[in-house]
Amino acid sequence: KLSINAFDYNCHLDLIKLLRQEGELVKLRRARQKMSELFPLTEEIWLDWLKDEIKMASESSEREKVYELFERAVKDYICPEIWLEYAQYSIGGIGQEGGIEKVRSIFERALTAVGLHVTKGTALWEAYREFENAILETAQPAPGSVPSSEQQQMLCSQLEKIHMLFRRQLGIPLLDMEASYAEYEEWSEDPIPETIIKNYKKALQQLEKCKPYEEALLGAETPKLAEYQAYIDFEMKAGDPARIQLIYERALAENCLVPDLWARYNQYLDRQLKVKELVLSAHDRAVRNCPWTVGLWIRYLLAMERHRVDHSIISEMFEKALNAGFIQATDYVEIWQAYLDYLRRRVDFTQDSSKELEELRSAFARAVEYLKQEVEERFSESGDPSCTIMQNWARVEARLCNNIQKARELWDNIMTKGNAKYANMWLEYYNLERAHGDTQHCRKALHRAVQCTSDYPEHVCEVLLTLERIEGTLEDWDAAVQKTENRLARVNEQRAKAAEKEAALAKQEEEKAEQRKQARAEKKASKKAKKTRIGDKRKADDDDEGEWGQEEEEQPSKRHKGDGDGELLEEDMEVETGLFGRSGPEKPDRPANQKEKASTSRKDIPKVLHDSSKDNVTVFVSNLSYNMSDPEVKLKDLFESCGEVAEIRPVFSNKGTFRGYCYVEFKEEKSALQALGLDRKVVEGRPMFVSPCVDKNKNPDFKVFRYSTTLEKHKLFISGLPFSCTKEELEDVCKAHGNVKDIRLVTNRAGKPKGLAYVEYENEAQASQAVLKMDGLTVKEHVIKVAISNPPLRKVPDKPEAGRASQFAVPRQVYGARGKGRTQLSMMPRALQRQSNPVAKAENGMVQNSPATSSERPEEPKKMSNADFAKMLLKK
């Protein structure tokens, strides 16, 4: 696997673990070495590696290699445990020449790095004191002997070292300071000086201020970013650079894959400390931890230039950036622009020719070729559609090199890449010619612009006329007027044709809508006529009245919106009341017998009216099951967890069936706001939609969509999942590549999965690794596709004309989350797809051979005698 993808972090870890289990020490060392060249290693990996190497180091030459390994380890992250291990290991070499001074040097470096660590710094101070106390014991004269002056001087010097360690430690806010102070009091023969006590009390006060932040870190769950940021803000106010640096390092040790944290740390070092070794080391660690983040590479190149790093090293670092594997095509444009800016700043343009200038031109040419070949092939798109790099190249040639001819060649190339239709591109070229060229080329550019521009032709026409008005001759003016008039005439003609075509399409849509409306009206009329004839028969047959009445009661209602792929019938819309705060118009009077039946079927259900003044304490609940029994009781139990419910008003159809939505009114506004959190909760197998109660007559553009529709680098979009895949099963697959914060399985309105999901990771690093690992993975015999979440822009349909009918107009095609249609089903109504059977003539008030529909049962055909059959055959 590593031979295919050397940047597979988890694969490196697996290999090291297996080799360590097998005891393959030589291969293990090689594997660790390769991983450390690509990534900074964590504290645990370094400690395991160091302990293994310490066990094998017996000779002095091998000890030196361990020292080198320690030096590499302390540069990756500032970790107290590694520094403590380093200092204690160095004590083993105390017998060598200069061994004591080397140990002290390492301890002092460790104190500088992590001695201020509030929770772990004490252990390092104590280890240092123990080492000095051990030296003091060896310097003590033998019992009963009189020390010489040299021995006495050495003892005093060693005692002073220990005194200084105590005093330095007591001036720093560390946990268990009281114990260290008590130990110093017991150890010291002399009283503690007043200045030391004063510094100690000041440090105690500082510790009390730090304790809340330390306790917050102790109780927080990984990654603790918010807690660390609060701690950093606190230290920034205090303004101690060493403490600020340390808290940043502590945060990065636990959040090494968070690019924003690295960026803030590097910015602080660049602007405040400005220490070359410290700054460049931090930038280097940043790009090694987050190589996919182009911003970190750009800051690194700028820091290297700022600190006068050799050009060859900067060029080498740029080449590493190109191989880092950025997520977007535009990232490569940004890194090329940063490097080209650096090369441009190296050139002395007072000279006609120089090595630096040739290198700059060569880099511009390579950048253009690289974006064309490498980036477009990888991403199937151009990261630089506006040719910004070529534009900058042209500006450099024209303004700094006085080579307007080369600039014109570059602009010709830019225009051939699909930019000739944009007015702003021509005006950029015109401005360049205006500043560094001549009037003739300005005129030529504007004539071409008038001919080619399709987005804002009037603008370039106006610029051309302005040029000729100021500088042109009469012949130039006449030519410009004629050209602009001809061009604008063609443009207006094209626009008129487009408008006619659009109007024709709109008219065609209106005709289709009218046909659908007529078809629904005819269908409605035929059903009413059929019910009337059936009613007459029922009245004539008193014996069967009870049975027919029961069948009437059991007939299913019309198809509802969301109950399959049928449309919401217009007649249902008209009788519906309370929808978005509106009441439908009353219908004309119907015959008495129909009124009685409607009254019976509706069970005297009153109209649901909504008071718009109570919108702030009301939520609109939709997408509920139409078969929900007693929705008021069901929903009241559900919503009472949010606060006291004042009233629940379900909406019913004219037949008394539940319409799948209702109003829930609370006593307090905060309860309504809390109820919005129940959105998408599954109720009786369907996701319940909970949204604010808004009058769409007054707010026609109001929409509620909880999820982002823009690029989210820390979130994945997964398609091709099996419908049977559960959230828990998908989480098991995803959590192997990072900390999963949330998983959302995309479902339709009925709550059935669509094979799509969004997976949110803690940061973009984990998401990037997951894309590499999971794209093309097989889940339950389904090959899934994984990409960074970047939904395409939705196409907004034109608003229909105002009116009651337009309020319920539904676009014929609505685009899904990834730009594809929600369904591949035909948009033609099913009634038009089937060949309709001719309706037979009615006899005795009954329709014979009428096909059964979803809204009514087929009637039993009339029994025919032999004589009836004979008559029918004779007629034919």
Residue pairs with C-beta under 8 A, 6 or more apart in sequence:
1 8
1 11
2 8
2 11
2 12
2 15
2 34
5 11
5 772
6 34
6 38
7 38
7 291
7 325
8 772
8 773
9 39
9 769
10 736
10 737
10 769
10 773
12 31
12 34
12 35
12 38
12 39
13 45
15 31
16 28
16 31
16 32
16 35
16 45
19 27
19 28
19 31
20 28
20 48
20 52
25 52
25 56
28 52
29 53
32 41
32 45
32 49
35 41
35 45
36 72
38 288
39 288
39 289
40 76
40 77
40 256
40 285
40 288
40 289
41 49
41 73
41 76
42 77
42 256
43 77
43 79
43 81
43 82
43 253
46 73
46 76
46 79
46 82
47 81
47 82
47 85
49 69
49 73
50 66
50 69
50 70
50 73
50 82
50 85
50 89
53 65
53 66
53 69
54 66
54 89
56 62
57 63
57 65
57 66
60 93
60 96
63 92
63 93
66 89
67 90
70 82
70 85
70 86
70 89
73 82
73 86
74 82
74 83
74 86
74 113
75 281
75 285
76 285
77 249
77 252
77 253
77 256
77 285
78 113
78 114
78 246
78 249
78 250
78 253
79 114
79 253
80 114
80 117
80 120
80 121
80 123
80 124
81 120
83 109
83 110
83 113
83 114
83 124
84 110
84 123
84 124
84 127
86 106
86 110
87 103
87 106
87 107
87 110
87 124
87 127
87 128
87 131
88 127
90 99
90 102
90 103
90 106
91 103
91 131
93 99
93 102
93 103
94 100
94 103
100 135
103 131
107 124
107 127
107 128
107 131
110 124
110 128
111 124
111 125
111 128
114 120
114 121
114 124
114 246
115 121
115 124
115 125
115 172
116 172
116 242
116 243
116 246
117 124
117 174
117 246
117 250
118 173
118 174
118 175
118 207
118 210
118 214
119 175
119 214
121 172
121 174
122 169
122 174
122 175
122 176
122 180
125 165
125 169
125 174
125 180
126 180
128 165
129 162
129 165
129 166
132 158
132 161
132 162
132 165
133 162
135 158
136 155
136 158
136 159
136 162
139 151
139 154
139 155
139 158
140 155
141 147
141 151
147 155
162 187
163 188
166 180
166 183
166 184
166 187
166 188
167 196
167 199
169 180
170 177
170 180
170 181
170 184
170 196
170 199
170 200
170 203
171 196
171 199
171 200
171 202
171 203
172 203
173 203
173 204
173 206
173 207
173 210
174 180
174 203
174 207
175 207
175 214
177 200
177 203
177 204
177 207
181 200
184 192
185 192
209 234
210 234
213 227
213 230
213 231
213 234
216 227
216 230
216 231
217 224
217 227
217 228
217 231
220 226
220 227
222 254
222 739
223 254
223 255
223 258
223 739
223 762
224 251
224 254
224 255
225 251
225 255
225 258
225 261
228 247
228 250
228 251
228 254
228 255
228 261
229 251
231 247
231 251
232 244
232 247
232 248
232 251
232 264
235 243
235 244
235 247
236 244
241 272
241 273
244 268
245 269
245 273
245 278
248 261
248 264
248 265
248 268
251 261
252 258
252 261
252 262
252 265
252 285
255 261
255 763
256 289
257 289
257 290
257 763
257 765
257 766
258 290
258 763
258 765
259 286
259 290
259 293
259 295
259 296
259 763
259 764
259 765
262 282
262 285
262 286
262 289
262 290
262 293
262 296
263 286
263 295
263 296
263 299
265 282
265 286
266 279
266 282
266 283
266 286
266 296
266 299
266 303
267 299
269 275
269 278
269 279
269 282
270 279
270 299
270 303
270 306
273 279
276 307
279 303
279 307
280 303
280 304
280 307
280 309
283 296
283 299
283 300
283 303
283 304
284 300
286 296
286 299
286 300
287 293
287 296
287 297
287 300
287 320
287 321
287 324
289 765
290 296
290 765
291 297
291 324
291 325
292 324
292 325
292 326
292 327
292 764
292 765
292 768
293 764
294 321
294 326
294 331
294 332
294 334
294 335
295 334
297 317
297 321
297 324
297 335
297 338
298 334
298 335
298 338
300 317
301 314
301 317
301 318
301 321
301 338
301 339
301 342
302 338
302 342
304 313
304 314
304 317
305 314
305 342
305 345
311 346
314 342
318 335
318 339
321 335
322 332
322 335
322 370
326 332
326 335
327 713
327 764
327 768
327 788
328 379
328 383
329 375
329 376
329 378
329 379
329 381
329 382
329 383
330 383
330 384
331 383
332 370
332 371
332 374
332 375
332 383
333 371
333 375
333 383
333 384
333 388
333 389
336 367
336 370
336 371
336 389
337 388
337 389
337 392
339 363
340 360
340 363
340 364
340 367
340 389
340 392
343 356
343 359
343 360
343 363
344 360
344 396
346 356
346 359
346 360
347 354
347 356
347 357
347 360
347 400
348 354
348 356
349 357
349 400
349 401
351 357
357 401
360 396
361 393
364 389
364 390
364 392
364 393
364 396
367 389
368 389
368 390
368 393
371 382
371 383
371 384
371 389
372 382
375 382
375 383
376 382
376 383
385 417
385 418
385 419
386 419
386 425
387 413
387 414
387 417
387 419
390 410
390 413
390 414
391 410
391 414
391 428
393 410
394 406
394 407
394 410
394 411
394 414
394 432
395 407
395 432
397 403
397 404
397 406
397 407
397 410
398 404
398 407
398 432
398 435
398 436
398 437
399 435
399 436
402 436
404 433
404 436
404 437
407 432
407 436
408 433
408 437
408 441
411 429
411 432
414 425
414 429
415 425
415 429
415 448
415 452
419 425
420 426
420 448
420 452
420 453
421 452
421 453
421 454
421 455
422 453
422 455
423 449
423 453
423 455
423 456
423 457
423 459
423 460
426 445
426 446
426 448
426 449
426 452
426 453
426 460
427 449
427 459
427 460
427 463
429 445
430 442
430 445
430 446
430 449
430 463
433 441
433 442
433 445
434 442
439 467
439 471
442 467
443 464
443 467
443 468
443 472
443 476
446 460
446 463
446 464
446 467
447 464
447 480
447 483
449 460
449 463
449 464
450 457
450 460
450 461
450 464
450 483
450 484
450 487
451 483
451 487
453 459
453 460
457 487
457 488
457 491
458 488
461 484
461 487
461 488
464 480
464 483
464 484
465 477
465 480
465 481
465 484
467 480
468 476
468 477
468 480
469 477
472 480
509 812
513 809
516 829
517 570
519 829
519 831
519 832
520 569
520 570
520 571
523 831
524 571
526 839
527 855
527 856
528 594
530 847
530 850
530 856
531 594
531 597
532 591
532 593
532 594
533 842
533 845
533 846
533 847
534 548
534 845
534 846
534 859
535 593
535 597
536 845
537 844
537 845
537 846
538 544
538 545
538 548
538 549
539 545
541 548
551 857
552 597
553 601
555 855
555 856
555 857
556 854
556 855
557 653
557 655
557 657
557 855
558 569
558 571
558 572
558 653
558 855
559 566
559 569
559 854
559 855
560 566
560 568
560 572
560 626
560 653
560 659
560 660
561 567
561 568
562 623
562 660
562 749
562 750
563 626
565 823
565 825
566 830
567 810
567 829
568 808
568 810
570 805
570 808
572 653
572 654
572 659
573 579
573 584
573 808
574 584
574 585
574 587
575 584
575 587
575 653
575 654
576 584
576 651
576 653
576 659
577 583
577 584
577 607
577 608
577 609
577 651
578 607
578 608
578 609
578 610
578 649
578 651
578 663
579 651
580 620
580 694
580 695
580 696
580 697
581 610
581 612
581 615
581 693
581 695
581 697
582 695
582 697
583 607
583 609
589 595
590 598
598 654
601 654
601 655
601 656
602 652
602 654
602 655
602 656
603 656
605 652
605 656
608 649
608 650
608 651
608 652
608 662
608 663
610 618
610 649
610 663
610 693
612 695
614 665
614 693
615 692
615 693
615 694
615 695
616 669
616 672
617 646
617 665
617 666
617 667
617 668
617 669
617 671
617 672
618 663
618 664
618 665
618 666
618 672
618 693
619 663
619 664
619 666
619 672
619 675
619 676
619 690
619 691
619 692
619 693
620 661
620 663
620 690
620 691
620 692
620 693
620 694
621 635
621 661
621 662
621 663
621 664
621 688
621 689
621 690
622 660
622 661
622 688
622 689
622 691
623 660
623 661
623 686
623 687
623 688
623 689
623 749
624 631
624 658
624 660
624 661
624 662
624 683
624 684
624 686
624 688
625 660
625 683
625 684
625 685
625 686
626 657
626 658
626 659
626 660
627 658
627 684
628 634
628 658
628 660
628 683
628 684
631 648
631 650
631 658
631 662
632 648
632 650
634 683
635 648
635 650
635 662
635 664
636 645
636 648
638 678
638 681
638 683
639 645
639 648
639 664
639 666
639 675
639 678
642 666
642 671
642 672
642 674
642 675
642 677
642 678
643 666
643 667
643 668
643 670
643 671
643 672
643 674
643 675
644 666
644 667
644 668
644 671
645 664
645 665
645 666
645 667
645 671
646 665
646 666
646 667
647 663
647 664
647 665
648 662
648 663
648 664
648 665
649 662
649 663
649 664
649 665
650 658
650 659
650 661
650 662
651 658
651 659
651 661
651 662
651 663
652 658
652 659
653 659
663 693
664 675
666 672
666 675
672 692
675 690
676 690
676 691
676 692
678 688
678 690
679 688
679 689
679 690
679 691
679 706
680 687
680 688
680 689
680 706
681 687
681 688
681 690
682 688
682 751
685 750
685 751
686 749
686 750
686 751
687 747
687 749
687 751
691 704
692 704
694 702
696 702
696 807
697 807
700 799
707 744
707 758
708 715
708 789
709 791
709 793
709 794
710 790
710 791
711 788
711 789
711 790
712 760
712 788
712 789
712 790
713 764
713 767
713 768
713 788
714 760
714 761
714 762
714 763
714 764
714 766
714 767
715 758
715 759
715 760
715 761
715 767
715 788
715 789
716 734
716 758
716 759
716 760
716 761
716 767
716 770
716 771
716 774
716 786
716 787
716 788
716 789
717 756
717 757
717 758
717 786
717 787
717 788
717 789
717 790
717 791
717 817
717 818
718 730
718 756
718 757
718 758
718 759
718 774
718 784
718 785
718 786
719 755
719 756
719 784
719 785
719 818
720 755
720 782
720 783
720 784
720 785
721 730
721 745
721 753
721 755
721 756
721 757
721 779
721 782
721 784
722 755
722 779
722 780
722 781
722 782
723 752
723 753
723 754
723 755
724 780
725 745
725 753
725 755
725 779
725 780
727 743
727 745
729 779
730 743
730 745
730 757
730 759
730 779
731 740
731 743
733 774
733 777
733 779
734 740
734 743
734 759
734 761
734 770
734 774
736 773
737 761
737 766
737 769
737 770
737 773
737 774
738 761
738 762
738 763
738 765
738 766
738 767
738 769
738 770
739 761
739 762
739 766
740 759
740 760
740 761
741 760
741 761
741 762
742 758
742 759
742 760
743 757
743 758
743 759
743 760
744 757
744 758
744 760
745 753
745 756
745 757
746 753
746 754
746 756
746 757
746 758
746 817
747 753
747 754
748 754
755 782
756 817
756 818
758 789
759 770
761 767
761 770
767 788
768 788
770 786
771 786
771 787
771 788
774 784
774 786
775 784
775 785
775 786
775 787
776 783
776 784
776 785
776 786
777 783
777 784
777 786
778 784
791 817
791 818
791 819
792 818
792 819
794 815
795 815
797 811
800 806
800 809
812 827
813 821
813 827
814 821
814 822
815 821
815 822
816 822
826 833
837 849
837 851
839 847
839 850
840 847
840 848
840 849
840 850
841 848
842 848
843 862
844 862
846 859
846 862
847 859
848 861
848 862
849 861
850 858
850 859
851 858
852 858
864 872
